[in-house]
Amino acid sequence: MDFLIANAYAQDAAAQPGGLMQFLPLILIFIVFYFLLIRPQMKRAKEHKALVAGLSKGDEVVTNGGLLGKITDLDEAFVTLELAENVRIKVQRHAVATVMPKGTLKSA
């Protein structure tokens, strides 16, 4: 009956890879993810935290929603923006996406 079913012989122990070699692809994938995804995201979060901490009155900013305004009042958690003359809104500090150069609001 050897012609229908092949015999299954045990392999010797030397032919099997070691324990570390089995996890090497997983470790390499984690290293690639760290350098391509995790590290840049942490860098952007750190930069945004510094940007939010450095806000001051008179800065012209853009919010995450795309609103361009000038900071008129600062609070611990909120910022008051003047979008146009006598048009003021209050947004959370972390909703500020970018600080624009001075004079951007007048040219827009």
Phi and psi restraints in degrees (range 20) as a CNS / XPLOR table:
assign (resid 1 and name C) (resid 2 and name N)
       (resid 2 and name CA) (resid 2 and name C) 1.0 -68.5 20.0 2
assign (resid 2 and name N) (resid 2 and name CA)
       (resid 2 and name C) (resid 3 and name N) 1.0 -20.4 20.0 2
assign (resid 2 and name C) (resid 3 and name N)
       (resid 3 and name CA) (resid 3 and name C) 1.0 -79.1 20.0 2
assign (resid 3 and name N) (resid 3 and name CA)
       (resid 3 and name C) (resid 4 and name N) 1.0 -18.7 20.0 2
assign (resid 3 and name C) (resid 4 and name N)
       (resid 4 and name CA) (resid 4 and name C) 1.0 -93.0 20.0 2
assign (resid 4 and name N) (resid 4 and name CA)
       (resid 4 and name C) (resid 5 and name N) 1.0 -39.9 20.0 2
assign (resid 4 and name C) (resid 5 and name N)
       (resid 5 and name CA) (resid 5 and name C) 1.0 -124.5 20.0 2
assign (resid 5 and name N) (resid 5 and name CA)
       (resid 5 and name C) (resid 6 and name N) 1.0 127.0 20.0 2
assign (resid 5 and name C) (resid 6 and name N)
       (resid 6 and name CA) (resid 6 and name C) 1.0 -75.6 20.0 2
assign (resid 6 and name N) (resid 6 and name CA)
       (resid 6 and name C) (resid 7 and name N) 1.0 144.7 20.0 2
assign (resid 6 and name C) (resid 7 and name N)
       (resid 7 and name CA) (resid 7 and name C) 1.0 -73.6 20.0 2
assign (resid 7 and name N) (resid 7 and name CA)
       (resid 7 and name C) (resid 8 and name N) 1.0 139.1 20.0 2
assign (resid 7 and name C) (resid 8 and name N)
       (resid 8 and name CA) (resid 8 and name C) 1.0 -101.8 20.0 2
assign (resid 8 and name N) (resid 8 and name CA)
       (resid 8 and name C) (resid 9 and name N) 1.0 109.1 20.0 2
assign (resid 8 and name C) (resid 9 and name N)
       (resid 9 and name CA) (resid 9 and name C) 1.0 -98.3 20.0 2
assign (resid 9 and name N) (resid 9 and name CA)
       (resid 9 and name C) (resid 10 and name N) 1.0 145.4 20.0 2
assign (resid 9 and name C) (resid 10 and name N)
       (resid 10 and name CA) (resid 10 and name C) 1.0 -71.7 20.0 2
assign (resid 10 and name N) (resid 10 and name CA)
       (resid 10 and name C) (resid 11 and name N) 1.0 141.3 20.0 2
assign (resid 10 and name C) (resid 11 and name N)
       (resid 11 and name CA) (resid 11 and name C) 1.0 -87.3 20.0 2
assign (resid 11 and name N) (resid 11 and name CA)
       (resid 11 and name C) (resid 12 and name N) 1.0 153.0 20.0 2
assign (resid 11 and name C) (resid 12 and name N)
       (resid 12 and name CA) (resid 12 and name C) 1.0 -75.5 20.0 2
assign (resid 12 and name N) (resid 12 and name CA)
       (resid 12 and name C) (resid 13 and name N) 1.0 157.1 20.0 2
assign (resid 12 and name C) (resid 13 and name N)
       (resid 13 and name CA) (resid 13 and name C) 1.0 -66.9 20.0 2
assign (resid 13 and name N) (resid 13 and name CA)
       (resid 13 and name C) (resid 14 and name N) 1.0 -25.2 20.0 2
assign (resid 13 and name C) (resid 14 and name N)
       (resid 14 and name CA) (resid 14 and name C) 1.0 -71.0 20.0 2
assign (resid 14 and name N) (resid 14 and name CA)
       (resid 14 and name C) (resid 15 and name N) 1.0 -22.6 20.0 2
assign (resid 14 and name C) (resid 15 and name N)
       (resid 15 and name CA) (resid 15 and name C) 1.0 -80.0 20.0 2
assign (resid 15 and name N) (resid 15 and name CA)
       (resid 15 and name C) (resid 16 and name N) 1.0 -16.2 20.0 2
assign (resid 15 and name C) (resid 16 and name N)
       (resid 16 and name CA) (resid 16 and name C) 1.0 -85.6 20.0 2
assign (resid 16 and name N) (resid 16 and name CA)
       (resid 16 and name C) (resid 17 and name N) 1.0 139.2 20.0 2
assign (resid 16 and name C) (resid 17 and name N)
       (resid 17 and name CA) (resid 17 and name C) 1.0 -68.6 20.0 2
assign (resid 17 and name N) (resid 17 and name CA)
       (resid 17 and name C) (resid 18 and name N) 1.0 156.5 20.0 2
assign (resid 17 and name C) (resid 18 and name N)
       (resid 18 and name CA) (resid 18 and name C) 1.0 -72.6 20.0 2
assign (resid 18 and name N) (resid 18 and name CA)
       (resid 18 and name C) (resid 19 and name N) 1.0 173.6 20.0 2
assign (resid 18 and name C) (resid 19 and name N)
       (resid 19 and name CA) (resid 19 and name C) 1.0 -63.4 20.0 2
assign (resid 19 and name N) (resid 19 and name CA)
       (resid 19 and name C) (resid 20 and name N) 1.0 -38.0 20.0 2
assign (resid 19 and name C) (resid 20 and name N)
       (resid 20 and name CA) (resid 20 and name C) 1.0 -70.4 20.0 2
assign (resid 20 and name N) (resid 20 and name CA)
       (resid 20 and name C) (resid 21 and name N) 1.0 -35.6 20.0 2
assign (resid 20 and name C) (resid 21 and name N)
       (resid 21 and name CA) (resid 21 and name C) 1.0 -66.4 20.0 2
assign (resid 21 and name N) (resid 21 and name CA)
       (resid 21 and name C) (resid 22 and name N) 1.0 -26.8 20.0 2
assign (resid 21 and name C) (resid 22 and name N)
       (resid 22 and name CA) (resid 22 and name C) 1.0 -70.9 20.0 2
assign (resid 22 and name N) (resid 22 and name CA)
       (resid 22 and name C) (resid 23 and name N) 1.0 -32.0 20.0 2
assign (resid 22 and name C) (resid 23 and name N)
       (resid 23 and name CA) (resid 23 and name C) 1.0 -95.1 20.0 2
assign (resid 23 and name N) (resid 23 and name CA)
       (resid 23 and name C) (resid 24 and name N) 1.0 -5.2 20.0 2
assign (resid 23 and name C) (resid 24 and name N)
       (resid 24 and name CA) (resid 24 and name C) 1.0 -58.4 20.0 2
assign (resid 24 and name N) (resid 24 and name CA)
       (resid 24 and name C) (resid 25 and name N) 1.0 -45.9 20.0 2
assign (resid 24 and name C) (resid 25 and name N)
       (resid 25 and name CA) (resid 25 and name C) 1.0 -61.1 20.0 2
assign (resid 25 and name N) (resid 25 and name CA)
       (resid 25 and name C) (resid 26 and name N) 1.0 -38.7 20.0 2
assign (resid 25 and name C) (resid 26 and name N)
       (resid 26 and name CA) (resid 26 and name C) 1.0 -65.2 20.0 2
assign (resid 26 and name N) (resid 26 and name CA)
       (resid 26 and name C) (resid 27 and name N) 1.0 -41.1 20.0 2
assign (resid 26 and name C) (resid 27 and name N)
       (resid 27 and name CA) (resid 27 and name C) 1.0 -65.6 20.0 2
assign (resid 27 and name N) (resid 27 and name CA)
       (resid 27 and name C) (resid 28 and name N) 1.0 -42.1 20.0 2
assign (resid 27 and name C) (resid 28 and name N)
       (resid 28 and name CA) (resid 28 and name C) 1.0 -63.6 20.0 2
assign (resid 28 and name N) (resid 28 and name CA)
       (resid 28 and name C) (resid 29 and name N) 1.0 -40.4 20.0 2
assign (resid 28 and name C) (resid 29 and name N)
       (resid 29 and name CA) (resid 29 and name C) 1.0 -63.4 20.0 2
assign (resid 29 and name N) (resid 29 and name CA)
       (resid 29 and name C) (resid 30 and name N) 1.0 -41.5 20.0 2
assign (resid 29 and name C) (resid 30 and name N)
       (resid 30 and name CA) (resid 30 and name C) 1.0 -63.8 20.0 2
assign (resid 30 and name N) (resid 30 and name CA)
       (resid 30 and name C) (resid 31 and name N) 1.0 -39.8 20.0 2
assign (resid 30 and name C) (resid 31 and name N)
       (resid 31 and name CA) (resid 31 and name C) 1.0 -64.0 20.0 2
assign (resid 31 and name N) (resid 31 and name CA)
       (resid 31 and name C) (resid 32 and name N) 1.0 -42.3 20.0 2
assign (resid 31 and name C) (resid 32 and name N)
       (resid 32 and name CA) (resid 32 and name C) 1.0 -63.5 20.0 2
assign (resid 32 and name N) (resid 32 and name CA)
       (resid 32 and name C) (resid 33 and name N) 1.0 -44.8 20.0 2
assign (resid 32 and name C) (resid 33 and name N)
       (resid 33 and name CA) (resid 33 and name C) 1.0 -61.2 20.0 2
assign (resid 33 and name N) (resid 33 and name CA)
       (resid 33 and name C) (resid 34 and name N) 1.0 -39.4 20.0 2
assign (resid 33 and name C) (resid 34 and name N)
       (resid 34 and name CA) (resid 34 and name C) 1.0 -61.7 20.0 2
assign (resid 34 and name N) (resid 34 and name CA)
       (resid 34 and name C) (resid 35 and name N) 1.0 -48.2 20.0 2
assign (resid 34 and name C) (resid 35 and name N)
       (resid 35 and name CA) (resid 35 and name C) 1.0 -77.2 20.0 2
assign (resid 35 and name N) (resid 35 and name CA)
       (resid 35 and name C) (resid 36 and name N) 1.0 -25.8 20.0 2
assign (resid 35 and name C) (resid 36 and name N)
       (resid 36 and name CA) (resid 36 and name C) 1.0 -97.1 20.0 2
assign (resid 36 and name N) (resid 36 and name CA)
       (resid 36 and name C) (resid 37 and name N) 1.0 -24.4 20.0 2
assign (resid 36 and name C) (resid 37 and name N)
       (resid 37 and name CA) (resid 37 and name C) 1.0 -121.0 20.0 2
assign (resid 37 and name N) (resid 37 and name CA)
       (resid 37 and name C) (resid 38 and name N) 1.0 -54.2 20.0 2
assign (resid 37 and name C) (resid 38 and name N)
       (resid 38 and name CA) (resid 38 and name C) 1.0 -71.3 20.0 2
assign (resid 38 and name N) (resid 38 and name CA)
       (resid 38 and name C) (resid 39 and name N) 1.0 -49.7 20.0 2
assign (resid 38 and name C) (resid 39 and name N)
       (resid 39 and name CA) (resid 39 and name C) 1.0 -62.7 20.0 2
assign (resid 39 and name N) (resid 39 and name CA)
       (resid 39 and name C) (resid 40 and name N) 1.0 -46.8 20.0 2
assign (resid 39 and name C) (resid 40 and name N)
       (resid 40 and name CA) (resid 40 and name C) 1.0 -63.0 20.0 2
assign (resid 40 and name N) (resid 40 and name CA)
       (resid 40 and name C) (resid 41 and name N) 1.0 -35.4 20.0 2
assign (resid 40 and name C) (resid 41 and name N)
       (resid 41 and name CA) (resid 41 and name C) 1.0 -65.9 20.0 2
assign (resid 41 and name N) (resid 41 and name CA)
       (resid 41 and name C) (resid 42 and name N) 1.0 -40.4 20.0 2
assign (resid 41 and name C) (resid 42 and name N)
       (resid 42 and name CA) (resid 42 and name C) 1.0 -65.0 20.0 2
assign (resid 42 and name N) (resid 42 and name CA)
       (resid 42 and name C) (resid 43 and name N) 1.0 -37.3 20.0 2
assign (resid 42 and name C) (resid 43 and name N)
       (resid 43 and name CA) (resid 43 and name C) 1.0 -65.4 20.0 2
assign (resid 43 and name N) (resid 43 and name CA)
       (resid 43 and name C) (resid 44 and name N) 1.0 -43.9 20.0 2
assign (resid 43 and name C) (resid 44 and name N)
       (resid 44 and name CA) (resid 44 and name C) 1.0 -64.2 20.0 2
assign (resid 44 and name N) (resid 44 and name CA)
       (resid 44 and name C) (resid 45 and name N) 1.0 -39.9 20.0 2
assign (resid 44 and name C) (resid 45 and name N)
       (resid 45 and name CA) (resid 45 and name C) 1.0 -64.2 20.0 2
assign (resid 45 and name N) (resid 45 and name CA)
       (resid 45 and name C) (resid 46 and name N) 1.0 -39.7 20.0 2
assign (resid 45 and name C) (resid 46 and name N)
       (resid 46 and name CA) (resid 46 and name C) 1.0 -65.6 20.0 2
assign (resid 46 and name N) (resid 46 and name CA)
       (resid 46 and name C) (resid 47 and name N) 1.0 -42.6 20.0 2
assign (resid 46 and name C) (resid 47 and name N)
       (resid 47 and name CA) (resid 47 and name C) 1.0 -64.0 20.0 2
assign (resid 47 and name N) (resid 47 and name CA)
       (resid 47 and name C) (resid 48 and name N) 1.0 -41.5 20.0 2
assign (resid 47 and name C) (resid 48 and name N)
       (resid 48 and name CA) (resid 48 and name C) 1.0 -66.5 20.0 2
assign (resid 48 and name N) (resid 48 and name CA)
       (resid 48 and name C) (resid 49 and name N) 1.0 -38.1 20.0 2
assign (resid 48 and name C) (resid 49 and name N)
       (resid 49 and name CA) (resid 49 and name C) 1.0 -63.4 20.0 2
assign (resid 49 and name N) (resid 49 and name CA)
       (resid 49 and name C) (resid 50 and name N) 1.0 -40.7 20.0 2
assign (resid 49 and name C) (resid 50 and name N)
       (resid 50 and name CA) (resid 50 and name C) 1.0 -66.8 20.0 2
assign (resid 50 and name N) (resid 50 and name CA)
       (resid 50 and name C) (resid 51 and name N) 1.0 -38.6 20.0 2
assign (resid 50 and name C) (resid 51 and name N)
       (resid 51 and name CA) (resid 51 and name C) 1.0 -62.6 20.0 2
assign (resid 51 and name N) (resid 51 and name CA)
       (resid 51 and name C) (resid 52 and name N) 1.0 -45.5 20.0 2
assign (resid 51 and name C) (resid 52 and name N)
       (resid 52 and name CA) (resid 52 and name C) 1.0 -66.6 20.0 2
assign (resid 52 and name N) (resid 52 and name CA)
       (resid 52 and name C) (resid 53 and name N) 1.0 -38.0 20.0 2
assign (resid 52 and name C) (resid 53 and name N)
       (resid 53 and name CA) (resid 53 and name C) 1.0 -69.6 20.0 2
assign (resid 53 and name N) (resid 53 and name CA)
       (resid 53 and name C) (resid 54 and name N) 1.0 -27.0 20.0 2
assign (resid 53 and name C) (resid 54 and name N)
       (resid 54 and name CA) (resid 54 and name C) 1.0 -92.7 20.0 2
assign (resid 54 and name N) (resid 54 and name CA)
       (resid 54 and name C) (resid 55 and name N) 1.0 9.9 20.0 2
assign (resid 54 and name C) (resid 55 and name N)
       (resid 55 and name CA) (resid 55 and name C) 1.0 -67.1 20.0 2
assign (resid 55 and name N) (resid 55 and name CA)
       (resid 55 and name C) (resid 56 and name N) 1.0 144.0 20.0 2
assign (resid 55 and name C) (resid 56 and name N)
       (resid 56 and name CA) (resid 56 and name C) 1.0 -144.5 20.0 2
assign (resid 56 and name N) (resid 56 and name CA)
       (resid 56 and name C) (resid 57 and name N) 1.0 166.7 20.0 2
assign (resid 56 and name C) (resid 57 and name N)
       (resid 57 and name CA) (resid 57 and name C) 1.0 -61.3 20.0 2
assign (resid 57 and name N) (resid 57 and name CA)
       (resid 57 and name C) (resid 58 and name N) 1.0 139.3 20.0 2
assign (resid 57 and name C) (resid 58 and name N)
       (resid 58 and name CA) (resid 58 and name C) 1.0 92.5 20.0 2
assign (resid 58 and name N) (resid 58 and name CA)
       (resid 58 and name C) (resid 59 and name N) 1.0 -11.4 20.0 2
assign (resid 58 and name C) (resid 59 and name N)
       (resid 59 and name CA) (resid 59 and name C) 1.0 -68.7 20.0 2
assign (resid 59 and name N) (resid 59 and name CA)
       (resid 59 and name C) (resid 60 and name N) 1.0 141.7 20.0 2
assign (resid 59 and name C) (resid 60 and name N)
       (resid 60 and name CA) (resid 60 and name C) 1.0 -99.8 20.0 2
assign (resid 60 and name N) (resid 60 and name CA)
       (resid 60 and name C) (resid 61 and name N) 1.0 124.2 20.0 2
assign (resid 60 and name C) (resid 61 and name N)
       (resid 61 and name CA) (resid 61 and name C) 1.0 -130.9 20.0 2
assign (resid 61 and name N) (resid 61 and name CA)
       (resid 61 and name C) (resid 62 and name N) 1.0 161.7 20.0 2
assign (resid 61 and name C) (resid 62 and name N)
       (resid 62 and name CA) (resid 62 and name C) 1.0 -117.3 20.0 2
assign (resid 62 and name N) (resid 62 and name CA)
       (resid 62 and name C) (resid 63 and name N) 1.0 133.6 20.0 2
assign (resid 62 and name C) (resid 63 and name N)
       (resid 63 and name CA) (resid 63 and name C) 1.0 -88.0 20.0 2
assign (resid 63 and name N) (resid 63 and name CA)
       (resid 63 and name C) (resid 64 and name N) 1.0 172.4 20.0 2
assign (resid 63 and name C) (resid 64 and name N)
       (resid 64 and name CA) (resid 64 and name C) 1.0 -63.1 20.0 2
assign (resid 64 and name N) (resid 64 and name CA)
       (resid 64 and name C) (resid 65 and name N) 1.0 -25.8 20.0 2
assign (resid 64 and name C) (resid 65 and name N)
       (resid 65 and name CA) (resid 65 and name C) 1.0 -83.5 20.0 2
assign (resid 65 and name N) (resid 65 and name CA)
       (resid 65 and name C) (resid 66 and name N) 1.0 -4.4 20.0 2
assign (resid 65 and name C) (resid 66 and name N)
       (resid 66 and name CA) (resid 66 and name C) 1.0 94.3 20.0 2
assign (resid 66 and name N) (resid 66 and name CA)
       (resid 66 and name C) (resid 67 and name N) 1.0 10.1 20.0 2
assign (resid 66 and name C) (resid 67 and name N)
       (resid 67 and name CA) (resid 67 and name C) 1.0 -82.9 20.0 2
assign (resid 67 and name N) (resid 67 and name CA)
       (resid 67 and name C) (resid 68 and name N) 1.0 133.4 20.0 2
assign (resid 67 and name C) (resid 68 and name N)
       (resid 68 and name CA) (resid 68 and name C) 1.0 -105.2 20.0 2
assign (resid 68 and name N) (resid 68 and name CA)
       (resid 68 and name C) (resid 69 and name N) 1.0 124.8 20.0 2
assign (resid 68 and name C) (resid 69 and name N)
       (resid 69 and name CA) (resid 69 and name C) 1.0 -156.4 20.0 2
assign (resid 69 and name N) (resid 69 and name CA)
       (resid 69 and name C) (resid 70 and name N) 1.0 173.0 20.0 2
assign (resid 69 and name C) (resid 70 and name N)
       (resid 70 and name CA) (resid 70 and name C) 1.0 -109.6 20.0 2
assign (resid 70 and name N) (resid 70 and name CA)
       (resid 70 and name C) (resid 71 and name N) 1.0 134.2 20.0 2
assign (resid 70 and name C) (resid 71 and name N)
       (resid 71 and name CA) (resid 71 and name C) 1.0 -74.0 20.0 2
assign (resid 71 and name N) (resid 71 and name CA)
       (resid 71 and name C) (resid 72 and name N) 1.0 125.0 20.0 2
assign (resid 71 and name C) (resid 72 and name N)
       (resid 72 and name CA) (resid 72 and name C) 1.0 -109.9 20.0 2
assign (resid 72 and name N) (resid 72 and name CA)
       (resid 72 and name C) (resid 73 and name N) 1.0 -23.6 20.0 2
assign (resid 72 and name C) (resid 73 and name N)
       (resid 73 and name CA) (resid 73 and name C) 1.0 -150.6 20.0 2
assign (resid 73 and name N) (resid 73 and name CA)
       (resid 73 and name C) (resid 74 and name N) 1.0 141.8 20.0 2
assign (resid 73 and name C) (resid 74 and name N)
       (resid 74 and name CA) (resid 74 and name C) 1.0 -120.1 20.0 2
assign (resid 74 and name N) (resid 74 and name CA)
       (resid 74 and name C) (resid 75 and name N) 1.0 141.9 20.0 2
assign (resid 74 and name C) (resid 75 and name N)
       (resid 75 and name CA) (resid 75 and name C) 1.0 -129.9 20.0 2
assign (resid 75 and name N) (resid 75 and name CA)
       (resid 75 and name C) (resid 76 and name N) 1.0 176.9 20.0 2
assign (resid 75 and name C) (resid 76 and name N)
       (resid 76 and name CA) (resid 76 and name C) 1.0 -63.6 20.0 2
assign (resid 76 and name N) (resid 76 and name CA)
       (resid 76 and name C) (resid 77 and name N) 1.0 -40.4 20.0 2
assign (resid 76 and name C) (resid 77 and name N)
       (resid 77 and name CA) (resid 77 and name C) 1.0 -114.3 20.0 2
assign (resid 77 and name N) (resid 77 and name CA)
       (resid 77 and name C) (resid 78 and name N) 1.0 -15.5 20.0 2
assign (resid 77 and name C) (resid 78 and name N)
       (resid 78 and name CA) (resid 78 and name C) 1.0 -127.7 20.0 2
assign (resid 78 and name N) (resid 78 and name CA)
       (resid 78 and name C) (resid 79 and name N) 1.0 156.9 20.0 2
assign (resid 78 and name C) (resid 79 and name N)
       (resid 79 and name CA) (resid 79 and name C) 1.0 -129.1 20.0 2
assign (resid 79 and name N) (resid 79 and name CA)
       (resid 79 and name C) (resid 80 and name N) 1.0 135.7 20.0 2
assign (resid 79 and name C) (resid 80 and name N)
       (resid 80 and name CA) (resid 80 and name C) 1.0 -99.1 20.0 2
assign (resid 80 and name N) (resid 80 and name CA)
       (resid 80 and name C) (resid 81 and name N) 1.0 123.9 20.0 2
assign (resid 80 and name C) (resid 81 and name N)
       (resid 81 and name CA) (resid 81 and name C) 1.0 -109.3 20.0 2
assign (resid 81 and name N) (resid 81 and name CA)
       (resid 81 and name C) (resid 82 and name N) 1.0 140.1 20.0 2
assign (resid 81 and name C) (resid 82 and name N)
       (resid 82 and name CA) (resid 82 and name C) 1.0 -102.8 20.0 2
assign (resid 82 and name N) (resid 82 and name CA)
       (resid 82 and name C) (resid 83 and name N) 1.0 110.5 20.0 2
assign (resid 82 and name C) (resid 83 and name N)
       (resid 83 and name CA) (resid 83 and name C) 1.0 -82.6 20.0 2
assign (resid 83 and name N) (resid 83 and name CA)
       (resid 83 and name C) (resid 84 and name N) 1.0 -39.6 20.0 2
assign (resid 83 and name C) (resid 84 and name N)
       (resid 84 and name CA) (resid 84 and name C) 1.0 -146.3 20.0 2
assign (resid 84 and name N) (resid 84 and name CA)
       (resid 84 and name C) (resid 85 and name N) 1.0 179.7 20.0 2
assign (resid 84 and name C) (resid 85 and name N)
       (resid 85 and name CA) (resid 85 and name C) 1.0 -62.2 20.0 2
assign (resid 85 and name N) (resid 85 and name CA)
       (resid 85 and name C) (resid 86 and name N) 1.0 124.1 20.0 2
assign (resid 85 and name C) (resid 86 and name N)
       (resid 86 and name CA) (resid 86 and name C) 1.0 63.2 20.0 2
assign (resid 86 and name N) (resid 86 and name CA)
       (resid 86 and name C) (resid 87 and name N) 1.0 21.5 20.0 2
assign (resid 86 and name C) (resid 87 and name N)
       (resid 87 and name CA) (resid 87 and name C) 1.0 -119.3 20.0 2
assign (resid 87 and name N) (resid 87 and name CA)
       (resid 87 and name C) (resid 88 and name N) 1.0 106.1 20.0 2
assign (resid 87 and name C) (resid 88 and name N)
       (resid 88 and name CA) (resid 88 and name C) 1.0 -124.5 20.0 2
assign (resid 88 and name N) (resid 88 and name CA)
       (resid 88 and name C) (resid 89 and name N) 1.0 141.3 20.0 2
assign (resid 88 and name C) (resid 89 and name N)
       (resid 89 and name CA) (resid 89 and name C) 1.0 -131.1 20.0 2
assign (resid 89 and name N) (resid 89 and name CA)
       (resid 89 and name C) (resid 90 and name N) 1.0 158.0 20.0 2
assign (resid 89 and name C) (resid 90 and name N)
       (resid 90 and name CA) (resid 90 and name C) 1.0 -115.2 20.0 2
assign (resid 90 and name N) (resid 90 and name CA)
       (resid 90 and name C) (resid 91 and name N) 1.0 125.8 20.0 2
assign (resid 90 and name C) (resid 91 and name N)
       (resid 91 and name CA) (resid 91 and name C) 1.0 -128.0 20.0 2
assign (resid 91 and name N) (resid 91 and name CA)
       (resid 91 and name C) (resid 92 and name N) 1.0 160.4 20.0 2
assign (resid 91 and name C) (resid 92 and name N)
       (resid 92 and name CA) (resid 92 and name C) 1.0 -71.1 20.0 2
assign (resid 92 and name N) (resid 92 and name CA)
       (resid 92 and name C) (resid 93 and name N) 1.0 150.7 20.0 2
assign (resid 92 and name C) (resid 93 and name N)
       (resid 93 and name CA) (resid 93 and name C) 1.0 -59.8 20.0 2
assign (resid 93 and name N) (resid 93 and name CA)
       (resid 93 and name C) (resid 94 and name N) 1.0 -41.1 20.0 2
assign (resid 93 and name C) (resid 94 and name N)
       (resid 94 and name CA) (resid 94 and name C) 1.0 -73.3 20.0 2
assign (resid 94 and name N) (resid 94 and name CA)
       (resid 94 and name C) (resid 95 and name N) 1.0 -5.4 20.0 2
assign (resid 94 and name C) (resid 95 and name N)
       (resid 95 and name CA) (resid 95 and name C) 1.0 -81.2 20.0 2
assign (resid 95 and name N) (resid 95 and name CA)
       (resid 95 and name C) (resid 96 and name N) 1.0 -7.4 20.0 2
assign (resid 95 and name C) (resid 96 and name N)
       (resid 96 and name CA) (resid 96 and name C) 1.0 -77.3 20.0 2
assign (resid 96 and name N) (resid 96 and name CA)
       (resid 96 and name C) (resid 97 and name N) 1.0 123.0 20.0 2
assign (resid 96 and name C) (resid 97 and name N)
       (resid 97 and name CA) (resid 97 and name C) 1.0 -93.8 20.0 2
assign (resid 97 and name N) (resid 97 and name CA)
       (resid 97 and name C) (resid 98 and name N) 1.0 -42.0 20.0 2
assign (resid 97 and name C) (resid 98 and name N)
       (resid 98 and name CA) (resid 98 and name C) 1.0 -147.3 20.0 2
assign (resid 98 and name N) (resid 98 and name CA)
       (resid 98 and name C) (resid 99 and name N) 1.0 145.0 20.0 2
assign (resid 98 and name C) (resid 99 and name N)
       (resid 99 and name CA) (resid 99 and name C) 1.0 -97.3 20.0 2
assign (resid 99 and name N) (resid 99 and name CA)
       (resid 99 and name C) (resid 100 and name N) 1.0 124.7 20.0 2
assign (resid 99 and name C) (resid 100 and name N)
       (resid 100 and name CA) (resid 100 and name C) 1.0 -92.7 20.0 2
assign (resid 100 and name N) (resid 100 and name CA)
       (resid 100 and name C) (resid 101 and name N) 1.0 160.5 20.0 2
assign (resid 100 and name C) (resid 101 and name N)
       (resid 101 and name CA) (resid 101 and name C) 1.0 -66.9 20.0 2
assign (resid 101 and name N) (resid 101 and name CA)
       (resid 101 and name C) (resid 102 and name N) 1.0 152.7 20.0 2
assign (resid 101 and name C) (resid 102 and name N)
       (resid 102 and name CA) (resid 102 and name C) 1.0 -59.3 20.0 2
assign (resid 102 and name N) (resid 102 and name CA)
       (resid 102 and name C) (resid 103 and name N) 1.0 140.1 20.0 2
assign (resid 102 and name C) (resid 103 and name N)
       (resid 103 and name CA) (resid 103 and name C) 1.0 92.1 20.0 2
assign (resid 103 and name N) (resid 103 and name CA)
       (resid 103 and name C) (resid 104 and name N) 1.0 -3.0 20.0 2
assign (resid 103 and name C) (resid 104 and name N)
       (resid 104 and name CA) (resid 104 and name C) 1.0 -67.3 20.0 2
assign (resid 104 and name N) (resid 104 and name CA)
       (resid 104 and name C) (resid 105 and name N) 1.0 -37.9 20.0 2
assign (resid 104 and name C) (resid 105 and name N)
       (resid 105 and name CA) (resid 105 and name C) 1.0 -65.4 20.0 2
assign (resid 105 and name N) (resid 105 and name CA)
       (resid 105 and name C) (resid 106 and name N) 1.0 -37.1 20.0 2
assign (resid 105 and name C) (resid 106 and name N)
       (resid 106 and name CA) (resid 106 and name C) 1.0 -71.6 20.0 2
assign (resid 106 and name N) (resid 106 and name CA)
       (resid 106 and name C) (resid 107 and name N) 1.0 -31.5 20.0 2
assign (resid 106 and name C) (resid 107 and name N)
       (resid 107 and name CA) (resid 107 and name C) 1.0 -82.4 20.0 2
assign (resid 107 and name N) (resid 107 and name CA)
       (resid 107 and name C) (resid 108 and name N) 1.0 -14.5 20.0 2
